[in-house]
Amino acid sequence: MWRSAAIDRRGFVKAAGVTFLAALQPRSLFALERADAVYASGIRAADGSFAVATVTERGEIIDQVELPARAHGMAFSKATGKTVAFARRPGTYAMIFDPWNKGEPVVITSIEGRHFYGHGSFSPDGRILYASENDFDGNRGMIGLYDATNRFARIGEYETFGVGPHDMTVSDDGRMLVVANGGIETHPDFGRTKLNLDAMQPSLALIDAATGVLIEKRTLPPQWAQVSTRHVDLDADGRVWFACQYEGSRRDLPPLVGHFSKGEDLTLIDLPEETTRRLGSYVGAIAVNRADRLIGITSPKGLSVTIDARTGRMVSEDSLPEAAGIAPATHGFAVSSYDGEFLSARSDVAWDQHIVRIARQRA
């Protein structure tokens, strides 16, 4: 259940404890006291190093945790407070840390023949971490299962029933995994090169979290086979919202956002033509604000867009050069950029593509 921003900040302060708070600089303490909400995101610092930054809704950086390499997506467990930064594809590390204390992070690596796809999600009870992975020699998507109660030891894997899984999430009841299979074949021998653009098969899969059995699978219409399904989020009703990246002609104006529920067909959102053009065939992130019933998307081409979740109609669009991450804010969304902007604040770091809102559940 979505909770108020005030609880976010109070929950963060209460969970942090005296030791963590005492280690913060006075400026960071002041920023935290004024914060409405707290987020985490990967950054590239001014000296070229990589880290995860904890940041307030005002864009004030509270703390940083060093990373071994550039990160991409983030995952957060409300049950345990653990936060994960996943390496950017085709990276092989994921780093798990606790934003509330200075304990040593846990770094896991993908098994031989796999690499991470930059995203993952916790089970609602925080006991299992699911990670999207590439079986690159087998050319199939996988979900790796990691035991959060045993230093994230790998305990199994499921197929994603598609190629190139990117983002994924878990239903609120923990019973279903939702995976965006982008349909793009890659292999680490070729870096980030896309190997099958003329034969893509993007899809969205609903998978039983207990067994790995496919529940349902959705594909896009044949004329949009090059619309790669990339990122997903769930609204308060459990509806899946997804965002896409188009690999076809830049002259086309493809649908880039859609939604569906279990047992329903896909619905593709018809955004205004000029908005679709400005998105530049690329939605890099999507987020749901459950309280306001809004969907937010960003494009690094320089745009953030807000959509009414009830009608599918666009509410607003805002220009933001190098738009990157997006996450629910007190009202609307917190948006970052690759050139250092977080909402109205600017810093000397480059925010990476995704933001996660962090707030531990109250006992």
FIVODREN-229890 format. One record per residue (C-alpha): residue in three letters; chain; x, y, z. Coordinates in steps of 0.05 Angstrom, whole numbers, plus 5000, padded with zeros to 4 digits. Layout:
BEGIN
   kollo   nunu      X      Y      Z
     ALA      A      X      Y      Z
...
REM end
This chain:
BEGIN
   kollo   nunu      X      Y      Z
     MET      A   5000   5000   5000
     TRP      A   5025   5069   4982
     ARG      A   5042   5111   5044
     SER      A   5049   5185   5054
     ALA      A   5115   5221   5043
     ALA      A   5117   5243   5115
     ILE      A   5119   5170   5136
     ASP      A   5175   5159   5085
     ARG      A   5219   5210   5119
     ARG      A   5200   5192   5191
     GLY      A   5208   5118   5175
     PHE      A   5277   5131   5146
     VAL      A   5300   5171   5207
     LYS      A   5271   5121   5257
     ALA      A   5303   5061   5221
     ALA      A   5369   5096   5212
     GLY      A   5384   5100   5286
     VAL      A   5436   5141   5324
     THR      A   5497   5110   5292
     PHE      A   5477   5126   5221
     LEU      A   5453   5196   5237
     ALA      A   5516   5212   5277
     ALA      A   5558   5195   5216
     LEU      A   5523   5245   5171
     GLN      A   5550   5314   5159
     PRO      A   5509   5371   5190
     ARG      A   5487   5393   5120
     SER      A   5460   5322   5105
     LEU      A   5424   5320   5172
     PHE      A   5391   5386   5158
     ALA      A   5370   5361   5089
     LEU      A   5340   5298   5118
     GLU      A   5301   5336   5171
     ARG      A   5268   5378   5116
     ALA      A   5256   5319   5069
     ASP      A   5186   5298   5048
     ALA      A   5211   5233   5017
     VAL      A   5277   5195   5007
     TYR      A   5303   5161   4944
     ALA      A   5363   5122   4920
     SER      A   5395   5125   4851
     GLY      A   5459   5106   4817
     ILE      A   5506   5165   4802
     ARG      A   5571   5181   4767
     ALA      A   5610   5229   4811
     ALA      A   5649   5288   4785
     ASP      A   5714   5248   4789
     GLY      A   5685   5193   4745
     SER      A   5673   5142   4801
     PHE      A   5606   5107   4810
     ALA      A   5562   5104   4872
     VAL      A   5491   5099   4898
     ALA      A   5466   5164   4927
     THR      A   5411   5172   4979
     VAL      A   5374   5236   4961
     THR      A   5315   5276   4987
     GLU      A   5256   5299   4946
     ARG      A   5290   5367   4945
     GLY      A   5349   5337   4908
     GLU      A   5396   5342   4968
     ILE      A   5445   5284   4972
     ILE      A   5446   5252   5042
     ASP      A   5496   5196   5034
     GLN      A   5535   5155   4981
     VAL      A   5556   5083   4976
     GLU      A   5612   5067   4928
     LEU      A   5598   5019   4870
     PRO      A   5647   4973   4833
     ALA      A   5622   4998   4766
     ARG      A   5564   5035   4734
     ALA      A   5495   5015   4759
     HIS      A   5428   5015   4723
     GLY      A   5364   4994   4759
     MET      A   5349   4993   4833
     ALA      A   5307   4948   4878
     PHE      A   5283   4961   4948
     SER      A   5251   4917   5001
     LYS      A   5200   4953   5045
     ALA      A   5201   4893   5092
     THR      A   5276   4893   5107
     GLY      A   5302   4959   5082
     LYS      A   5353   4926   5036
     THR      A   5369   4962   4971
     VAL      A   5401   4933   4909
     ALA      A   5439   4967   4853
     PHE      A   5444   4923   4790
     ALA      A   5501   4931   4741
     ARG      A   5486   4960   4673
     ARG      A   5479   4907   4619
     PRO      A   5521   4865   4606
     GLY      A   5547   4874   4677
     THR      A   5557   4816   4724
     TYR      A   5550   4847   4794
     ALA      A   5493   4867   4840
     MET      A   5507   4904   4904
     ILE      A   5461   4899   4964
     PHE      A   5465   4949   5021
     ASP      A   5424   4978   5077
     PRO      A   5412   5053   5071
     TRP      A   5401   5056   5146
     ASN      A   5469   5033   5170
     LYS      A   5543   5033   5150
     GLY      A   5550   4957   5146
     GLU      A   5591   4926   5091
     PRO      A   5551   4917   5027
     VAL      A   5541   4847   4998
     VAL      A   5564   4840   4926
     ILE      A   5540   4781   4885
     THR      A   5561   4761   4815
     SER      A   5522   4726   4761
     ILE      A   5538   4653   4748
     GLU      A   5579   4629   4689
     GLY      A   5542   4637   4624
     ARG      A   5497   4692   4651
     HIS      A   5498   4767   4660
     PHE      A   5449   4814   4694
     TYR      A   5401   4855   4653
     GLY      A   5401   4913   4702
     HIS      A   5337   4901   4740
     GLY      A   5305   4859   4794
     SER      A   5255   4859   4850
     PHE      A   5245   4832   4921
     SER      A   5189   4787   4943
     PRO      A   5141   4826   4989
     ASP      A   5170   4792   5051
     GLY      A   5241   4810   5029
     ARG      A   5265   4738   5032
     ILE      A   5278   4728   4957
     LEU      A   5312   4774   4907
     TYR      A   5292   4762   4835
     ALA      A   5340   4786   4780
     SER      A   5332   4789   4705
     GLU      A   5389   4752   4671
     ASN      A   5413   4731   4602
     ASP      A   5431   4660   4585
     PHE      A   5471   4687   4527
     ASP      A   5494   4622   4496
     GLY      A   5423   4593   4501
     ASN      A   5393   4659   4477
     ARG      A   5338   4658   4529
     GLY      A   5317   4702   4586
     MET      A   5322   4678   4658
     ILE      A   5302   4702   4727
     GLY      A   5354   4686   4779
     LEU      A   5329   4672   4850
     TYR      A   5373   4695   4909
     ASP      A   5363   4679   4983
     ALA      A   5363   4745   5021
     THR      A   5366   4707   5087
     ASN      A   5433   4674   5068
     ARG      A   5476   4730   5039
     PHE      A   5439   4726   4974
     ALA      A   5462   4656   4954
     ARG      A   5433   4636   4887
     ILE      A   5379   4583   4898
     GLY      A   5348   4574   4830
     GLU      A   5324   4605   4765
     TYR      A   5262   4610   4721
     GLU      A   5254   4620   4647
     THR      A   5223   4686   4626
     PHE      A   5191   4654   4564
     GLY      A   5224   4705   4519
     VAL      A   5289   4738   4497
     GLY      A   5323   4798   4528
     PRO      A   5286   4807   4594
     HIS      A   5297   4876   4621
     ASP      A   5254   4903   4677
     MET      A   5211   4860   4723
     THR      A   5168   4867   4784
     VAL      A   5128   4825   4833
     SER      A   5053   4828   4848
     ASP      A   5034   4857   4916
     ASP      A   5014   4788   4942
     GLY      A   5080   4758   4919
     ARG      A   5048   4705   4876
     MET      A   5065   4730   4807
     LEU      A   5126   4756   4771
     VAL      A   5117   4807   4715
     VAL      A   5173   4808   4663
     ALA      A   5184   4853   4603
     ASN      A   5219   4811   4550
     GLY      A   5249   4863   4504
     GLY      A   5257   4813   4448
     ILE      A   5328   4835   4432
     GLU      A   5384   4784   4428
     THR      A   5451   4805   4456
     HIS      A   5516   4770   4474
     PRO      A   5573   4797   4517
     ASP      A   5623   4780   4462
     PHE      A   5590   4837   4423
     GLY      A   5582   4886   4481
     ARG      A   5515   4922   4477
     THR      A   5503   4908   4402
     LYS      A   5432   4886   4386
     LEU      A   5437   4823   4343
     ASN      A   5367   4809   4318
     LEU      A   5331   4874   4302
     ASP      A   5299   4843   4241
     ALA      A   5270   4784   4280
     MET      A   5249   4813   4348
     GLN      A   5194   4782   4389
     PRO      A   5180   4828   4449
     SER      A   5131   4803   4501
     LEU      A   5105   4811   4572
     ALA      A   5102   4749   4615
     LEU      A   5064   4733   4678
     ILE      A   5100   4678   4716
     ASP      A   5080   4638   4778
     ALA      A   5130   4660   4832
     ALA      A   5127   4594   4869
     THR      A   5137   4547   4809
     GLY      A   5163   4587   4751
     VAL      A   5105   4564   4708
     LEU      A   5080   4612   4654
     ILE      A   5012   4640   4672
     GLU      A   5000   4686   4613
     LYS      A   5041   4719   4558
     ARG      A   5025   4781   4517
     THR      A   5057   4801   4451
     LEU      A   5050   4866   4412
     PRO      A   5014   4869   4345
     PRO      A   5058   4845   4286
     GLN      A   5066   4916   4258
     TRP      A   5100   4936   4323
     ALA      A   5146   4876   4330
     GLN      A   5205   4924   4337
     VAL      A   5173   4959   4397
     SER      A   5217   4930   4452
     THR      A   5180   4923   4518
     ARG      A   5229   4949   4570
     HIS      A   5202   4974   4636
     VAL      A   5142   4956   4680
     ASP      A   5105   4980   4742
     LEU      A   5040   4961   4776
     ASP      A   4983   5007   4796
     ALA      A   4940   5000   4859
     ASP      A   4893   4952   4822
     GLY      A   4950   4906   4801
     ARG      A   4947   4930   4729
     VAL      A   5013   4924   4692
     TRP      A   5038   4988   4659
     PHE      A   5095   4981   4610
     ALA      A   5141   5027   4571
     CYS      A   5179   5013   4507
     GLN      A   5237   5030   4462
     TYR      A   5227   5028   4387
     GLU      A   5281   4997   4343
     GLY      A   5249   5014   4276
     SER      A   5251   5074   4230
     ARG      A   5256   5141   4264
     ARG      A   5202   5166   4216
     ASP      A   5151   5121   4250
     LEU      A   5109   5143   4310
     PRO      A   5099   5078   4348
     PRO      A   5060   5068   4413
     LEU      A   5109   5070   4471
     VAL      A   5064   5059   4532
     GLY      A   5011   5009   4547
     HIS      A   4976   4969   4601
     PHE      A   4940   4903   4615
     SER      A   4914   4860   4671
     LYS      A   4913   4785   4679
     GLY      A   4860   4758   4632
     GLU      A   4858   4821   4589
     ASP      A   4888   4840   4522
     LEU      A   4940   4894   4516
     THR      A   4918   4966   4510
     LEU      A   4967   5013   4476
     ILE      A   4963   5086   4497
     ASP      A   4951   5136   4441
     LEU      A   4993   5196   4461
     PRO      A   4989   5261   4421
     GLU      A   5030   5256   4356
     GLU      A   5077   5312   4375
     THR      A   5090   5282   4443
     THR      A   5107   5215   4412
     ARG      A   5154   5251   4364
     ARG      A   5188   5287   4421
     LEU      A   5197   5221   4459
     GLY      A   5243   5201   4402
     SER      A   5222   5127   4400
     TYR      A   5249   5118   4470
     VAL      A   5217   5115   4539
     GLY      A   5273   5102   4588
     ALA      A   5234   5095   4653
     ILE      A   5163   5089   4679
     ALA      A   5132   5097   4749
     VAL      A   5063   5095   4780
     ASN      A   5039   5143   4833
     ARG      A   4985   5101   4865
     ALA      A   4957   5156   4909
     ASP      A   4948   5205   4852
     ARG      A   4930   5151   4802
     LEU      A   4982   5177   4754
     ILE      A   5033   5144   4707
     GLY      A   5099   5180   4694
     ILE      A   5148   5166   4638
     THR      A   5214   5197   4618
     SER      A   5255   5199   4555
     PRO      A   5329   5217   4551
     LYS      A   5311   5254   4487
     GLY      A   5288   5309   4534
     LEU      A   5217   5297   4559
     SER      A   5176   5274   4619
     VAL      A   5102   5258   4610
     THR      A   5046   5246   4660
     ILE      A   4986   5202   4643
     ASP      A   4920   5193   4679
     ALA      A   4918   5120   4699
     ARG      A   4841   5119   4697
     THR      A   4833   5145   4626
     GLY      A   4900   5134   4593
     ARG      A   4901   5207   4572
     MET      A   4961   5252   4577
     VAL      A   4958   5301   4634
     SER      A   5021   5341   4622
     GLU      A   5089   5340   4589
     ASP      A   5152   5376   4611
     SER      A   5217   5388   4575
     LEU      A   5278   5362   4613
     PRO      A   5343   5352   4575
     GLU      A   5375   5284   4589
     ALA      A   5314   5261   4630
     ALA      A   5332   5197   4667
     GLY      A   5297   5167   4728
     ILE      A   5226   5176   4754
     ALA      A   5192   5154   4818
     PRO      A   5128   5175   4856
     ALA      A   5134   5239   4896
     THR      A   5089   5271   4948
     HIS      A   5047   5295   4889
     GLY      A   5065   5273   4819
     PHE      A   5135   5249   4807
     ALA      A   5208   5260   4824
     VAL      A   5249   5263   4760
     SER      A   5324   5263   4751
     SER      A   5370   5276   4692
     TYR      A   5437   5251   4668
     ASP      A   5465   5322   4673
     GLY      A   5454   5329   4748
     GLU      A   5383   5354   4758
     PHE      A   5336   5323   4810
     LEU      A   5270   5360   4808
     SER      A   5291   5433   4814
     ALA      A   5358   5420   4846
     ARG      A   5424   5411   4809
     SER      A   5487   5377   4834
     ASP      A   5554   5358   4805
     VAL      A   5535   5285   4796
     ALA      A   5504   5250   4736
     TRP      A   5442   5213   4758
     ASP      A   5433   5145   4725
     GLN      A   5371   5119   4691
     HIS      A   5329   5096   4750
     ILE      A   5305   5121   4818
     VAL      A   5274   5080   4874
     ARG      A   5235   5109   4932
     ILE      A   5257   5079   4998
     ALA      A   5217   5073   5063
     ARG      A   5218   5014   5110
     GLN      A   5151   4985   5133
     ARG      A   5131   5003   5203
     ALA      A   5126   4947   5254
REM end
